[in-house]
């Protein structure tokens, strides 16, 4: 390729909308207690109604609503107290006309009762008689047997990672197992003659430890995938092609962190091109323009820039949506955001998405600038601000939305 760069540049939104690999992970069954963050392969429906029995929502007395009509402080309704309901047991008495049964919150409604009057609206006049000073309507103070969940109702949708509250409703419905998507296997390949393992004690001039692979692996894990680091490959087309071929055989997504030089990126492009079709080479984003998206042997491949900051910014914005897609996530969790005011102006070129790292203090976002090889910019940042393609920058004092890092 003679060291020439050629970019078929797309916007980030165009790339994400157009690059839709068909790869999806398989399915497996997991225990409910191990299902946090896992993605249901199909909607989970309830085999039981919840709460399963009509129950009281207040402490008070189960009654027939008609027996309370017209009741007031000046003219209370008098009802015979004929029993009490115990928690965790069925009522052993039925409510008859002009009678009441004492009931705590959450207990089962006795037969023939159609409302519960709150204890605050009653008074015990004798051990066997209560007076009711406020009328209740039919259904008041009662949760129906299927008011929370009906039999066959969806209790967890497909495509949304299970949250703690989802596990709670699964437990309430008696679900002990869940059919979920398998975690996407993500091969992470580092390239570059200058890149050496992080365990290298003494660096020679020109060498850098591989920082990107470790951070990428953590991002993959955080997003619900299984990282599979494949080591460091020199800037050699044949060596990279062999590593790619191996990774494609047992991965759902392959991520290549290219060397920093133009030549290294050319090697990556050539190797990927020999194994499949390149969707685009170049995104209208800063940092991260020399990003490659491809599909080889039905496996999506992402070629990232060599500079760690650029690689991690791009993978967060572009790689994670692809990872989630492959893993069956159609309803990704919302990222935490915070409103802030920009402490200084930020320049931007129209037609390019700019991702600016910021520190946030007292609702003021301070931009962090520096060369895209400076990983410390990311570690110092609390989050980032995205300047859309149409903008030509943001002025000092602009209200911005900061996407916060966890």
N, C-alpha and C positions, 0 to 999 in steps of 0.2 A: 504493500500500500504506500510505500515510500514516505511514511511519516505524515501524510496529509490527513487532516480531519475532515469528515463530511457528516454534517448533521441534518437529518430530516427532523427538524425541531417541531415538537408539538407542545401545546400547553399541558399543564398537569391535568386539568379537567378533561381535555380531549384524550389524553393517554389513558386515564382511568376509565373513561366511558367506552373507549374503543378497544382497549386491550382486555378482553374477557376470556381468558383461558378456560377450557371446559373441564380441566382437571378438578376432581373432588375426592376427598379422602373417603375411605371406606367407613363401615359402621361397626360398632362394637357395643357390648352391653357392660355397663358399670354399675356398681352399687350406688345407691342414692347418696350415701355419706362420702363417696369419692367423686361426686358429680359437680362440685362447685367449679364454675368456669367452663364446664364442658358444654357442647353444642348439641341439643336434641336433633336427631336426624329427621324426625317427623313430629308433628304436634303431639304432646302428651295429653291424653284425655283422662278424666276421672272415672273410675269404676264405681264410685259411690257418691251419694249426695252429701253435701256438707252444710251444716254441721251434722246432719244425719237424723236429727230429731228437732222438733220445735222446742225452743228454749227461751228462757226469760232474759231480757236485756237489763233488767233492774231488780233491785231488792224490793219485794212488795207482796202483793196478793193476786193469785190467779182468780179471775172472775168471768162471769158472762157480762159483756159490755152493756147489754140492755138493762142490767140491774143497776147500773150507775147513772143512767141518763137523768139529767136534771139535778144531779147532786151538787150541793154547794156548801159553803161554810154555815149558812143560815139554815139550810135544809139538807142535812147529810142523808146518804143512803145507808141503811143498816143491813149488814150481811152476817150470817152465821159462819163462824170459823170452824171448819169441819176437819182440818188436818194440816199437814205440812209436807213439803217435798224435800227429800234429802239429796244433796249433791251426789252425782254418780250413780243414782238409782232412778228407776221408773217410778212415777207417782202411783201410789196404791189406793188413791181415792179420786173419784170423778167429781167435777163441779156441777152442782145442781142449781136450780133457780134460787136466787137470794142467798147463795152461799159463797164462801171464799176459801182458798187454800193458800197458806203462807208459802212463799217461794223465794229462794236466793237467786242472785244473778248467775246465769249459766245453767240453771237446773231445768229438767224436763217439764214441759207444760202438762198439767193433768188433763185427762180426757174431758171433753165438752167445755173447757175454758177457751175463750177466744180473745182475751186481753189480760194484761197485768197492770194493776194500778200501783203506782209508786208508794212506798211506805210513807213518804213525806206527805202524801195526800190522804192519809188515813189516821185513825186513832183507835186504840184498843179500849173499848168502853167497859167490857167485862172479859174474863178469860175466854169466852166463847163467842163474842160479838165484836165486830169492828164497824166503825162508821167511816164512810167514804165521802170526802168533801170536794172531789173534783171528778167529773165524768171522764171516761176513757172510750175511745173508738175501737171498733173491731180491729184486731191486729196490733194495737198499741202495746209496746213493751214486749213484743214477741219477735223472734227471728224464726222464719219458716225452716223446715227441715232441709230445703234445698236452696235457701236464700243466698248462701255463700257460693256454693257450687252445685250445679245439677249433674245428674248422671250423664256421662258422655260429653260434658263441657270441657273445653280446652283449658288446661291449667298451666301449661308451659308451651310456648310456640316453638316451632322449628326455627333454627337459624339465629336464636338469641342465646348467648352464653347464660348458663344458669346462675342465678344470684342467690344469696342466703335466703331471701324471702320465697324464692321458687322452691328451694329444698324444703322449706317449712310447709308449703301447701302440698307438695308431693308426699311428705310424711303424713299430713292430715288425711290425705286420700288413700293412704295405705300402699303407696308405690315404693317398693323396695329396690327396684332396678330401673335404669333408664337406658334407652337405645340412643347412643350419641355418635357423632362423627369422630373418627380417629384423629388424633392430633397430627397436623401436617408435619411431615419430616422435611426439614430444611437443611440442605447441604450448603455449607459456607466455605467458599474457596478464596483464599488470599493469593494474590499474585504480585510479582515484582522482585527483581534481582536485589533490591535494597532492603527487602522485608525479611526479618529474622524472627524466630519464636520469642515470645515474651520472657521465656526463661533464660535467654542469653545474658550472661553476666557482664561481659565486656563488649561494647559495640566498637566495630571498626569504623573509620571515617566513612560517612555516606550511608551507614546502615541505620535502620529504624526498627524498633520492636513492633510486632503486629498488635496494634491496639484495637483496630476496627473489628476483628473477628470476635473478640471477647464481648464488645459492646453489642454487636449484632446478635450474638447468641443470647444475650440477656433480653434484648428486645423481642426476639422470637419466643423465648420462654414466657415473657410477660404477656404476649399476645395469644398464648395457648398453643404454640408450636413446640416441636422437639428439634433443637439445633443439632446439627451433625457436622462439626468442623472437619474439613478435609485437608488441613495443613496449608503450607505455602508452596506455590508452584512458581518456578522461574519464568521469566519473560521468554517463553518458547512455545510456539504454536502447537507442536506435536505433544509436548508434555501437558499443556493445558487441555488439549483435545482429549487425551487419554483420561485425565482426571474428570473432565466433564462427562465423558461417556460412562464412567463408573458411577458418578453421582446421579446421572439420569436414570440408572437402572433401579435405584432404591430410594428415590426422593420424590416429594410432591412439589418442591420448589427448590431451585438452585440459585444461590446468590454468589456473584463473583465480585470481589473487591479488587478492582484493577490497579495496576501500578500507576504511579503518578505521571509518568511521561506519556507523551503522545504515542510513542512507539509501543508502549505497554498496552495502551488502549486499542491500538491497531491489532495487536496479537489477540486480545480478547475478542474483538469483533470477528477476526478471521476464524478463530476456533469455534465460536458460536455459530457463525454463518455456515460452517462446514457440516454442522449437525442439525440445522433447522432453519426456520424463517425468522428474520429480524423484523419486529413490528415497527420499532422506531429507534433511532440513535440520536438522542439529543432532546432535552426538555427545556422549555422556556422557564427556567427556575434558577435562582441564585441563592445559595450555592447549589451546584449539582447539575450543570448543563450537560456534561458528557455521560448521560445515563442511557443505558441500553435496555430495551425490553424485547424479549424473543420467546419463542416456543419451540422446544426441541423434544422430539419423541413424546409429544403431548404433555410435556412438563414445562411450566413457565420458568424462564431464566431472566434474572435481573442483573445487569452489569452496572456496578456502582462506580463512582469516581474514586480515585485512590486516596485523596485527602480524607482523613477520618471525619472531620466536621461535615464535609459535603456528603460523604457516604451515609452518615447517620441521619442527617437532615432528610435526604432523599428517601432512605429506607422508611423513616417514620411516615412521610407523606405519601409515598407511592408503594413501597414494599409491603407495609402492614395491611393496606386495603387488599392487595393481591393475596397475601397470606391468609387473611380472613375469608376471602372469597373461596380459595381452595379448601379451606377448612369448614365450609358450609355456613359461615356466618353471614346472614343476610340482614341482620339487625345489630350492627356493631354497637358496643357501649359508647355512650357519649364521653368525650374527653373533658376533664375539668377545665373550666375557663374562669377568668377573672377580669373585671373591668379596671382599666387604669388610664392614666393620662401620660402621654409621651413627654419625656423630660427634654428632648431635643429633636430637631428635625432629622428625617431620614430620606435620603435621595433614592430614587428608583427609576428604572427605565420602563417606559410604557411597553406593553406586550410581554412582560416578564414577571413571573411571580417571585417576589422577594421574601425570603424568610429571615427575619431579624431576631437574633437571640437577645433577651432582655433580663435584667434584674428588676424585681418588683419590691419596692419599699414604700409603705404607707400609701398605696394606691398610685404610685408613680412608677412608670416603666422606663428604665434607663437602657438604651441600646448598647450592646457590646459589639465592638468591631474588631476585625483582625483577619489575618491570612487564614484561608480555609484549612490549613494544616494544623492550626492551633486548637488542639482538643480542649485546652483549658477554657476556651470560650464557652463550650457546652457545659463543662462542669461548674462554671461560675454562674450559668444562666438558671433562672427560676422557670423560664418558659420562653415562648416565642410569639412573635407577631407576624402575621402574613399580610404583606402588601399586595393587593390584587393586581392582575395584569394591566388593568385599565388605568391604574393610578401612576402618577409620575413622582410619587413621594408623599410623605406625611409631614406636616408642619409640627413644630414644637407646640405642646398643649393639646394636641389631637386626642380625643377619647378613642382608645383602642381596646380590643378584646385580646387578652393574653391566654394562649393555650398553655396550661401549667404542666410541668413535669411532675411525676409522682414522687 
